[in-house]
Amino acid sequence: MSKIKPCLWFDGKAEEAARFYVSLLPDSRIDALVPYSVETPGGKPGDVMVVEFTLAGESYMALNGGPYFQFTPAISLAVTCADQAEIDRLWDALSDSGSTQQCGWLTDRYGVSWQVVPAALDAMMKDKDPAKVRRVMEAVLTMVKLDVRALENAYRGSAAA
């Protein structure tokens, strides 16, 4: 059990969002549905109050709390992808009916912000050669969805193929 469990606040879409998220990543599942026992601004008795779910092996909660709070990109879920195929698959699914931003960020249909990034980017950004890091960062700044091949080319200092 995780000591810290992020809680995502939704206005009536907690179960729908959690089911969507767990459908996208391995080692993901719905763990529990907890109903409201009393009437609240978030729901009435019997409605889903909390969805406990595991996303890529990490514990989360989704709360149907009502319309009082909205998501902001100040907090995002970063998903590390093995390759371009995984980036493309997750990008397409998560951005469907959402919006995309610069540098591999998007907001999904529920308002949750995500960063969809290649695993290789972490090592590139931590390289001891500042010229490599600068080239990679400059490349990232020109992208919406991240392109692994273009990032590797920037890292090596070679022209795009």
Backbone as CSV, one residue per row, in Angstrom:
resi,resn,N_x,N_y,N_z,CA_x,CA_y,CA_z,C_x,C_y,C_z
1,MET,0.848,-1.178,0.000,0.000,0.000,0.000,0.893,1.241,0.000
2,SER,0.549,2.194,-0.844,1.296,3.449,-0.908,0.991,4.299,0.306
3,LYS,2.016,4.940,0.846,1.817,5.843,1.971,1.116,7.117,1.508
4,ILE,1.455,7.562,0.301,0.819,8.737,-0.281,0.025,8.283,-1.489
5,LYS,-1.242,8.689,-1.537,-2.130,8.306,-2.630,-2.750,9.581,-3.192
6,PRO,-2.390,9.961,-4.425,-3.012,11.147,-5.017,-4.526,10.968,-5.118
7,CYS,-5.248,12.041,-4.848,-6.704,12.050,-4.954,-7.085,13.059,-6.034
8,LEU,-7.795,12.590,-7.040,-8.241,13.431,-8.145,-9.724,13.751,-7.951
9,TRP,-10.072,15.025,-7.970,-11.433,15.490,-7.704,-12.194,15.643,-9.013
10,PHE,-13.320,14.977,-9.128,-14.154,15.053,-10.321,-15.555,15.512,-9.956
11,ASP,-16.266,15.987,-10.938,-17.661,16.370,-10.774,-18.523,15.314,-11.450
12,GLY,-18.700,14.169,-10.766,-19.575,13.116,-11.257,-18.948,12.146,-12.251
13,LYS,-17.694,12.305,-12.608,-17.063,11.458,-13.634,-15.914,10.620,-13.083
14,ALA,-15.825,10.448,-11.791,-14.693,9.740,-11.183,-14.575,8.305,-11.683
15,GLU,-15.663,7.569,-11.681,-15.586,6.176,-12.115,-15.273,6.086,-13.603
16,GLU,-15.921,6.915,-14.413,-15.669,6.915,-15.859,-14.198,7.217,-16.149
17,ALA,-13.646,8.232,-15.495,-12.253,8.607,-15.712,-11.314,7.489,-15.263
18,ALA,-11.545,6.941,-14.087,-10.673,5.876,-13.578,-10.705,4.661,-14.499
19,ARG,-11.872,4.290,-14.983,-11.964,3.144,-15.903,-11.210,3.431,-17.203
20,PHE,-11.292,4.653,-17.684,-10.549,5.039,-18.884,-9.047,4.935,-18.629
21,TYR,-8.568,5.505,-17.524,-7.131,5.486,-17.230,-6.595,4.065,-17.093
22,VAL,-7.315,3.197,-16.370,-6.798,1.836,-16.169,-6.813,1.025,-17.464
23,SER,-7.616,1.438,-18.434,-7.636,0.728,-19.712,-6.386,1.024,-20.548
24,LEU,-5.635,2.047,-20.189,-4.510,2.500,-21.009,-3.156,1.921,-20.622
25,LEU,-2.991,1.524,-19.368,-1.665,1.145,-18.881,-1.678,-0.232,-18.227
26,PRO,-0.622,-1.023,-18.479,-0.521,-2.310,-17.789,-0.398,-2.113,-16.273
27,ASP,-0.677,-3.168,-15.526,-0.624,-3.153,-14.059,-1.555,-2.085,-13.495
28,SER,-2.753,-2.001,-14.090,-3.760,-1.023,-13.677,-5.085,-1.734,-13.463
29,ARG,-5.851,-1.249,-12.485,-7.132,-1.889,-12.188,-7.966,-0.988,-11.271
30,ILE,-9.261,-1.252,-11.259,-10.154,-0.635,-10.280,-10.086,-1.513,-9.037
31,ASP,-9.783,-0.905,-7.901,-9.653,-1.665,-6.658,-10.915,-1.641,-5.809
32,ALA,-11.623,-0.518,-5.794,-12.838,-0.420,-4.978,-13.686,0.754,-5.440
33,LEU,-14.981,0.586,-5.294,-15.955,1.660,-5.496,-16.633,1.881,-4.152
34,VAL,-16.567,3.086,-3.649,-17.147,3.412,-2.352,-18.324,4.358,-2.581
35,PRO,-19.532,3.937,-2.195,-20.698,4.792,-2.450,-20.891,5.858,-1.373
36,TYR,-21.597,6.898,-1.759,-22.045,7.888,-0.771,-23.087,7.236,0.124
37,SER,-23.052,7.569,1.412,-24.056,7.058,2.343,-25.044,8.154,2.740
38,VAL,-24.685,9.397,2.446,-25.557,10.541,2.735,-25.540,11.482,1.528
39,GLU,-26.507,12.367,1.467,-26.592,13.375,0.404,-25.510,14.431,0.616
40,THR,-24.772,14.717,-0.455,-23.743,15.773,-0.424,-23.800,16.506,-1.766
41,PRO,-23.082,17.612,-1.888,-23.015,18.274,-3.201,-22.392,17.385,-4.283
42,GLY,-21.639,16.350,-3.875,-20.992,15.463,-4.834,-21.852,14.290,-5.269
43,GLY,-22.911,13.983,-4.542,-23.756,12.857,-4.910,-24.749,12.511,-3.829
44,LYS,-25.616,11.581,-4.171,-26.649,11.140,-3.231,-26.349,9.704,-2.789
45,PRO,-26.999,9.220,-1.739,-26.740,7.851,-1.283,-26.824,6.848,-2.434
46,GLY,-25.795,5.994,-2.505,-25.725,4.985,-3.551,-24.862,5.394,-4.736
47,ASP,-24.713,6.709,-4.988,-23.814,7.165,-6.057,-22.370,6.866,-5.664
48,VAL,-21.512,6.698,-6.655,-20.092,6.467,-6.372,-19.481,7.747,-5.805
49,MET,-18.908,7.640,-4.603,-18.214,8.750,-3.972,-16.726,8.683,-4.305
50,VAL,-16.115,7.515,-4.086,-14.671,7.343,-4.276,-14.417,6.098,-5.121
51,VAL,-13.471,6.244,-6.032,-12.968,5.101,-6.786,-11.516,4.951,-6.382
52,GLU,-11.171,3.808,-5.805,-9.774,3.499,-5.534,-9.276,2.692,-6.715
53,PHE,-8.146,3.118,-7.296,-7.639,2.413,-8.458,-6.124,2.410,-8.466
54,THR,-5.581,1.452,-9.185,-4.142,1.319,-9.362,-3.838,1.661,-10.807
55,LEU,-2.891,2.555,-10.997,-2.492,2.996,-12.329,-1.003,2.748,-12.469
56,ALA,-0.650,1.796,-13.347,0.757,1.410,-13.556,1.436,1.089,-12.224
57,GLY,0.714,0.364,-11.361,1.273,-0.094,-10.099,1.203,0.895,-8.952
58,GLU,0.692,2.103,-9.204,0.598,3.132,-8.157,-0.860,3.353,-7.759
59,SER,-1.090,3.579,-6.473,-2.442,3.769,-5.951,-2.925,5.203,-6.133
60,TYR,-4.191,5.330,-6.535,-4.856,6.625,-6.711,-6.260,6.539,-6.155
61,MET,-6.840,7.712,-5.928,-8.251,7.828,-5.592,-8.866,8.825,-6.559
62,ALA,-10.100,8.573,-6.927,-10.883,9.533,-7.695,-12.122,9.821,-6.863
63,LEU,-12.379,11.078,-6.600,-13.480,11.504,-5.741,-14.504,12.264,-6.568
64,ASN,-15.760,11.876,-6.465,-16.838,12.686,-7.029,-17.202,13.725,-5.975
65,GLY,-16.520,14.849,-6.020,-16.689,15.869,-4.992,-17.625,16.995,-5.351
66,GLY,-18.096,17.015,-6.582,-18.972,18.101,-7.007,-18.216,19.141,-7.819
67,PRO,-18.866,20.253,-8.126,-18.320,21.232,-9.070,-17.378,22.281,-8.467
68,TYR,-16.983,22.145,-7.230,-16.279,23.232,-6.544,-14.838,23.442,-6.968
69,PHE,-14.145,22.379,-7.354,-12.733,22.503,-7.705,-12.486,21.946,-9.100
70,GLN,-11.580,22.577,-9.808,-11.217,22.156,-11.162,-9.728,21.817,-11.184
71,PHE,-9.337,21.003,-12.145,-7.927,20.676,-12.318,-7.186,21.865,-12.917
72,THR,-5.881,21.895,-12.675,-5.007,22.902,-13.247,-3.730,22.203,-13.712
73,PRO,-3.068,22.718,-14.758,-1.812,22.112,-15.192,-0.675,22.264,-14.176
74,ALA,-0.923,22.967,-13.076,0.113,23.087,-12.048,0.448,21.728,-11.452
75,ILE,-0.461,20.781,-11.592,-0.192,19.386,-11.208,-0.529,18.541,-12.416
76,SER,0.390,17.633,-12.770,0.157,16.759,-13.913,0.632,15.356,-13.580
77,LEU,0.159,14.409,-14.356,0.615,13.033,-14.240,1.601,12.805,-15.376
78,ALA,2.824,12.455,-15.046,3.850,12.198,-16.049,3.923,10.705,-16.297
79,VAL,3.794,10.318,-17.549,3.879,8.903,-17.904,5.097,8.709,-18.804
80,THR,5.985,7.830,-18.359,7.226,7.541,-19.073,6.965,6.407,-20.051
81,CYS,7.275,6.656,-21.320,6.985,5.705,-22.388,8.258,5.061,-22.912
82,ALA,8.185,3.780,-23.210,9.347,3.020,-23.672,9.791,3.435,-25.062
83,ASP,8.839,3.822,-25.920,9.193,4.109,-27.313,8.139,5.014,-27.950
84,GLN,8.370,5.352,-29.216,7.451,6.249,-29.918,6.069,5.636,-30.074
85,ALA,5.994,4.328,-30.275,4.693,3.676,-30.417,3.844,3.860,-29.162
86,GLU,4.467,3.743,-27.997,3.719,3.933,-26.745,3.338,5.401,-26.575
87,ILE,4.243,6.308,-26.913,3.912,7.739,-26.863,2.698,8.013,-27.747
88,ASP,2.744,7.529,-28.979,1.652,7.775,-29.921,0.331,7.219,-29.407
89,ARG,0.347,5.997,-28.887,-0.876,5.356,-28.396,-1.482,6.125,-27.234
90,LEU,-0.642,6.459,-26.250,-1.153,7.180,-25.077,-1.549,8.608,-25.433
91,TRP,-0.750,9.248,-26.273,-1.048,10.624,-26.691,-2.415,10.676,-27.367
92,ASP,-2.635,9.759,-28.307,-3.900,9.754,-29.037,-5.080,9.508,-28.101
93,ALA,-4.949,8.552,-27.201,-6.048,8.223,-26.286,-6.316,9.349,-25.298
94,LEU,-5.257,9.856,-24.679,-5.444,10.876,-23.644,-5.863,12.232,-24.210
95,SER,-5.411,12.567,-25.404,-5.746,13.883,-25.964,-7.086,13.879,-26.694
96,ASP,-7.670,12.694,-26.936,-8.965,12.624,-27.607,-10.012,13.384,-26.787
97,SER,-10.623,14.374,-27.376,-11.606,15.263,-26.729,-10.979,16.126,-25.636
98,GLY,-9.656,16.210,-25.623,-8.952,17.090,-24.689,-8.227,18.160,-25.478
99,SER,-7.088,18.602,-24.968,-6.295,19.612,-25.669,-4.818,19.297,-25.484
100,THR,-4.016,19.757,-26.429,-2.581,19.512,-26.375,-1.841,20.811,-26.145
101,GLN,-0.681,20.695,-25.524,0.170,21.835,-25.255,1.590,21.507,-25.699
102,GLN,2.439,22.463,-25.573,3.850,22.337,-25.927,4.564,21.369,-24.983
103,CYS,5.648,20.779,-25.467,6.589,19.997,-24.662,6.045,18.669,-24.145
104,GLY,5.111,18.062,-24.874,4.608,16.760,-24.461,3.510,16.798,-23.420
105,TRP,2.903,17.950,-23.206,1.825,18.084,-22.226,0.489,18.037,-22.942
106,LEU,-0.509,17.507,-22.252,-1.873,17.538,-22.760,-2.832,17.559,-21.582
107,THR,-4.063,17.946,-21.877,-5.138,17.894,-20.896,-6.185,16.950,-21.455
108,ASP,-6.557,15.943,-20.678,-7.509,14.950,-21.177,-8.942,15.467,-21.095
109,ARG,-9.878,14.656,-21.534,-11.297,15.042,-21.585,-11.890,15.323,-20.208
110,TYR,-11.205,14.896,-19.148,-11.694,15.126,-17.784,-11.027,16.332,-17.127
111,GLY,-10.086,16.951,-17.838,-9.394,18.117,-17.301,-8.075,17.819,-16.621
112,VAL,-7.679,16.543,-16.567,-6.413,16.160,-15.926,-5.263,16.415,-16.895
113,SER,-4.194,17.032,-16.411,-3.015,17.303,-17.227,-2.039,16.142,-17.145
114,TRP,-1.442,15.822,-18.281,-0.499,14.707,-18.414,0.742,15.196,-19.138
115,GLN,1.861,14.575,-18.829,3.088,14.708,-19.604,3.381,13.321,-20.167
116,VAL,3.456,13.217,-21.485,3.721,11.940,-22.142,5.136,12.034,-22.700
117,VAL,6.067,11.343,-22.042,7.491,11.539,-22.353,8.215,10.205,-22.583
118,PRO,9.220,10.238,-23.467,10.011,9.021,-23.662,10.960,8.801,-22.493
119,ALA,11.181,7.549,-22.153,12.106,7.215,-21.062,13.495,7.778,-21.333
120,ALA,13.902,7.805,-22.602,15.244,8.278,-22.965,15.458,9.750,-22.635
121,LEU,14.388,10.522,-22.539,14.539,11.958,-22.289,15.202,12.241,-20.942
122,ASP,14.903,11.445,-19.948,15.474,11.648,-18.616,17.004,11.602,-18.660
123,ALA,17.541,10.586,-19.284,19.004,10.462,-19.379,19.594,11.590,-20.211
124,MET,18.922,11.962,-21.291,19.419,13.051,-22.128,19.511,14.354,-21.338
125,MET,18.501,14.637,-20.547,18.464,15.895,-19.795,19.449,15.914,-18.623
126,LYS,19.932,14.753,-18.228,20.891,14.665,-17.125,22.327,14.476,-17.612
127,ASP,22.540,14.521,-18.919,23.881,14.344,-19.477,24.800,15.442,-18.950
128,LYS,26.051,15.114,-18.763,27.025,16.082,-18.246,27.486,17.076,-19.316
129,ASP,27.169,16.808,-20.577,27.549,17.698,-21.675,26.449,18.754,-21.860
130,PRO,26.695,20.005,-21.468,25.657,21.028,-21.549,25.196,21.315,-22.975
131,ALA,26.037,21.091,-23.963,25.634,21.316,-25.354,24.559,20.305,-25.760
132,LYS,24.711,19.048,-25.341,23.707,18.026,-25.642,22.379,18.365,-24.970
133,VAL,22.464,18.746,-23.703,21.251,19.076,-22.946,20.549,20.276,-23.584
134,ARG,21.312,21.284,-23.974,20.737,22.479,-24.607,20.035,22.107,-25.907
135,ARG,20.677,21.292,-26.744,20.072,20.902,-28.017,18.766,20.122,-27.796
136,VAL,18.783,19.233,-26.826,17.575,18.460,-26.538,16.468,19.386,-26.039
137,MET,16.796,20.294,-25.120,15.781,21.208,-24.594,15.230,22.105,-25.700
138,GLU,16.097,22.583,-26.564,15.638,23.403,-27.692,14.691,22.603,-28.586
139,ALA,14.995,21.333,-28.788,14.114,20.479,-29.597,12.766,20.276,-28.908
140,VAL,12.792,19.994,-27.602,11.550,19.804,-26.846,10.653,21.031,-26.977
141,LEU,11.246,22.205,-26.902,10.469,23.447,-26.952,9.779,23.668,-28.296
142,THR,10.212,22.978,-29.331,9.577,23.126,-30.652,8.467,22.102,-30.865
143,MET,8.301,21.168,-29.947,7.364,20.054,-30.135,6.093,20.233,-29.313
144,VAL,5.042,19.615,-29.796,3.837,19.424,-28.999,3.933,17.982,-28.488
145,LYS,3.613,16.988,-29.322,3.868,15.590,-28.956,5.360,15.341,-29.159
146,LEU,6.012,14.718,-28.192,7.456,14.492,-28.287,7.773,13.404,-29.317
147,ASP,8.842,13.643,-30.062,9.295,12.773,-31.143,10.648,12.195,-30.739
148,VAL,10.683,10.913,-30.440,11.893,10.265,-29.936,13.047,10.409,-30.923
149,ARG,12.804,10.138,-32.201,13.878,10.209,-33.195,14.461,11.631,-33.263
150,ALA,13.613,12.643,-33.267,14.094,14.028,-33.324,14.889,14.380,-32.062
151,LEU,14.467,13.880,-30.913,15.208,14.134,-29.669,16.561,13.446,-29.697
152,GLU,16.590,12.210,-30.194,17.883,11.506,-30.311,18.812,12.218,-31.294
153,ASN,18.263,12.722,-32.395,19.078,13.483,-33.352,19.642,14.747,-32.708
154,ALA,18.813,15.446,-31.962,19.268,16.662,-31.277,20.362,16.306,-30.267
155,TYR,20.164,15.231,-29.538,21.139,14.789,-28.553,22.497,14.513,-29.202
156,ARG,22.468,13.832,-30.336,23.714,13.501,-31.053,24.268,14.696,-31.830
157,GLY,23.441,15.723,-32.039,23.887,16.868,-32.815,23.830,16.604,-34.305
158,SER,22.973,15.650,-34.717,22.865,15.323,-36.136,21.576,15.881,-36.703
159,ALA,21.559,16.071,-38.005,20.376,16.567,-38.704,19.291,15.504,-38.672
160,ALA,18.049,15.952,-38.765,16.923,15.028,-38.781,17.008,14.120,-40.003
161,ALA,16.616,12.874,-39.805,16.670,11.898,-40.912,15.411,11.945,-41.715
